[in-house]
């Protein structure tokens, strides 16, 4: 500036105007240096880094590039140049240095934010991330960095030491507890959820209180996002998973079998002893041939010394018992049923809707569509074959039944009238 001022004065320019023009010239020079430095860092240095990252065999540096860590870091260069030239303007040196320092702190916070996001992205590439997510912890680190950065900026503007402000935080702890209540609860909940392995990304959970029934797609510091089966997204507070109950279907998915628990309601008036013709008919059913043979021999031995003139005496096969045995053998041979898990066909307590014949089994595929298809195929078959055993599936009277009853009564009346 002195050189420029003297040159201008040598050309006959007034002293005050020469000072002003020298200041403007210096500002233009600094701006040009900043523009050139910014151009070099973004167009040359960043391109070299990008070229190097793309050629390396490791993949973690790609996440740093995708999160623009190096790009944001390049913004510090012009601020450093401005800070370096601040003594050129003694009257405004303090303001320029404070402004440049604040800008550098803000850029540094943005760089750390992108860097932490890149760390989370890298961590998500490992399988352990589904069991031990770290997104909540990273958010805590971000909050701490923002608080520290804010304190340093305020201290810089006030011209005080940051430690003086930090000493006053103790008095504001109650305010911080109130402001960051959800974050603190979320942090504690996140630690408990992670240490106890209660939920993972990808788990299917049910939480009726919050309308959640679907897969977890994200676990953060304050919230857990669940995508329901209708593709809606429910946000649940992290601490709610600790304080309230929920159902996690991960055990079913990892076991490889999904339960079928459904009943056929049998009309009890259709239950009867098996006649010889019925037994002979059942012998030709593939899944019952061996069962009937063994059962006949067993019953014959048991009834050897019993009066057989009345079927109440001794033992006899019933159509409901044979049907239950058929279902048992049918499920044991079904390709969609898990053979290593519990398989039961049992009677429950009779009620107003008949005798419940419950099927308790597990499919060998846990996918929803496959599970429903297997279950439907099984009950389609059982509903159709129940009549082959002389059994009727219970159903409350419908309009069709009432119309048949009315038509039958009218037919009887017409026949009586014609007589």
Secondary structure, DSSP 8 states (H G I E B T S, - for coil): -HHHHHHHHHTT--HHHHHHHHHHHHHHHHHHHHHHHHHIIIIIIHHHHHHHHHHSS-SHHHHHHHTTHHHHHTTHHHHHHHHHTGGGSGGGHHHHHHHHHHHHHHHHHHHHHHHHHHHHHHHHTSTHHHHS--HHHHHHHHHHHHHHHHHHHHHHHHT--HHHHHHTTGGGHHHHHHHTHHHHHHHHHHHHHHHTT---TT-EEEEGGGTEEEEEEEE-SSEEEEEETTS-EEEEETTHHHHS--EETHHHHHHT-EEEEEEEEE-GGG--B--HHHHHHHHTSGGGHHHHHHHHHHHHHHTTTS--SSTTSS---BHHHHHHHHHHHHHHT-TTB-TTS--EEEE---BTTBEEEEEEEEES---HHHHHHHHHHHHHHHHHHGGGGT--B-----HHHHHHHHHHHHHHHHHHHH-
